[in-house]
Each structure stands twice: as C-alpha cells, then as structure tokens.
Amino acid sequence: MVVDDLSAAEIDRIFHALADATRRDILRQVMLAECSVSALARQYPVSLTAVQKHVTVLEDAGLVTKER
C-alpha cells in the first residue's frame, strides 16, 4: 500500500484503527495466524460484540478481511 494512493479519509481511518491498543493487538494476532472473531474474543476481557466492533474498524480501514 502506498500512502500517495490513499485519500485523506482513508489515511484517517487507518490511524483511527491503529490508535486503539486492543485493535493493534488484534492485528498482531491475525498477522501470526488466521482466527475467528470468537477465538479472538476469548483473549480479551471484553464482550464478543466489542471484539466484533474492533474487527469491523480494522476491516473498514482495510487492515483485515473477514471470511465466513
């Protein structure tokens, strides 16, 4: 990904996604191995819904993709 190819809004979404420590940790986890949202949720002291929201922010920023 080249920053010159991104709009200001896309860059803002990336930095917003990376601003949260939980999202940065989720990103580290999925870089090591593919895993389900429910498997991720077991690693954090928050609800499954909260982890799903974190993953959605990462997905909206183009940092992860979800598959069924």
Secondary structure as the mmCIF struct_conf table of DSSP 4:
data_model
#
loop_
_struct_conf.conf_type_id
_struct_conf.id
_struct_conf.beg_label_comp_id
_struct_conf.beg_label_asym_id
_struct_conf.beg_label_seq_id
_struct_conf.end_label_comp_id
_struct_conf.end_label_asym_id
_struct_conf.end_label_seq_id
HELX_RH_3T_P HELX_RH_3T_P1 VAL A 3 ASP A 5
BEND BEND1 LEU A 6 LEU A 6
HELX_RH_AL_P HELX_RH_AL_P1 ALA A 8 LEU A 18
TURN_TY1_P TURN_TY1_P1 ALA A 19 ALA A 19
BEND BEND2 ASP A 20 ASP A 20
HELX_RH_AL_P HELX_RH_AL_P2 ALA A 21 LEU A 32
BEND BEND3 ALA A 33 ALA A 33
HELX_RH_AL_P HELX_RH_AL_P3 VAL A 37 ALA A 41
TURN_TY1_P TURN_TY1_P2 ARG A 42 GLN A 43
BEND BEND4 TYR A 44 VAL A 46
HELX_RH_AL_P HELX_RH_AL_P4 LEU A 48 ASP A 60
TURN_TY1_P TURN_TY1_P3 ALA A 61 GLY A 62
BEND BEND5 LEU A 63 LEU A 63
#
